Amino acid sequence: MDGTIVKALSGFYYVSCDEHVYECKARGKFRLDGTSPLVGDKVSFAIDQNGKGFIEKVFDRKNSFIRPAVANIDALVFVAANTNPVTDPFLIDRVSVIAEEAGCELIVCINKVDIDPADELYAIYTGSGFTTVRTSAATGEGIPKLKAALKGKICAFTGNSGVGKSSILNSIVPEFNIEVAAVSNKLGRGKHTT
C-alpha cells in the first residue's frame, strides 16, 4: 500500500492511506542507508499478519527540511511576533532563503497583533513579495485570511518558541487541541510545548 507519513514519534511513523492511519516502523535498511523517513514522505508500506506496519520504501522527495523535520511541503509558515518574544528579522530572512532553495513558498504570519501590530515587520515582508498575514490567536483576527492562504497546500509551521504556533494551529483546527504554555516572564521566551 502507498500512503503519506502524517506523524513521527519515538521511532513510529503514522501513515495515512485511504482515510485510515496505520502505525508503522521503518525497516532496518533505512538505518543502514542512513536515511530516515520524515513527516510528509510518500511511502510504500505493508501490514504483516500480526497487524504491524512496516515502511518498505520512501519515494523521491520534492523537498525536505531539517527544522522542522518534514518533506514534500508546498508552504513553510514562519510565525513571528513583535512582542514577547520579539522575532529577529534575520531569522525570517534565513528561513526565506531555505524555503526558496527548496522550491517552497514562504508565508510570514505575524502573530500577537492585538498587542503590537508590527507595522514595520509587515511592511518589510509584504514589500519583499512574501505572502504576509497579521494574526491574533487570542482574538481570532486574521485567522480566516491565514486559512485562505493555506487552503489546498501541505504546510509546516516554524518560528521561535512562544510566538504562538500552537495557538494559531488550535485557532485554525480546534480539534487539534495542542498544548500551549505562557511565555516565561523571566526569560522572555516560550517553553517547548509542541
Beta strands, then each sheet from edge to edge (+ up, - down):
strand 1: 2-9
strand 2: 12-17
strand 3: 20-26
strand 4: 42-47
strand 5: 53-58
strand 6: 64-65
strand 7: 70-71
strand 8: 75-81
strand 9: 105-111
strand 10: 131-134
strand 11: 155-158
sheet 1: 1+ 2- 3+ 5+ 4- 1+
sheet 2: 6+ 7-
sheet 3: 10+ 9+ 8+ 11+
end
